[in-house]
């Protein structure tokens, strides 16, 4: 069994400017925390395996390749199917903190929208 305190990880991310904190990982599972300052965003991309995000703090704007956009707030959980394109954005005025899980080990990269063409 492993355990950590998410509040401590959030403080560490804020103080050390850590965007992606690896939390737990095995050969077929990983969990991590993302910390976005206002205005920060990811590229449009997808992963080979399904994943979830739980919004811990702030508001997360999520765009798709068709121009759609939805906003998720604290305690919302978002599910992405394998190979589903998305982009995460922090359009708010406070930090955005997400807790994520995916069924793959750390080290497997993303596929950016421009790479898939």
Secondary structure, DSSP 8 states (H G I E B T S, - for coil): -----HHHHHHHHHHHT-SEEEEEEETTEEEEEEEE-TT-B--SEE-SS-EEEEEEESEEEEE-TTS-EEEEETT-EEEE-TT--BEEE--SSS-EEEEEEESS-TT---EEGGG--
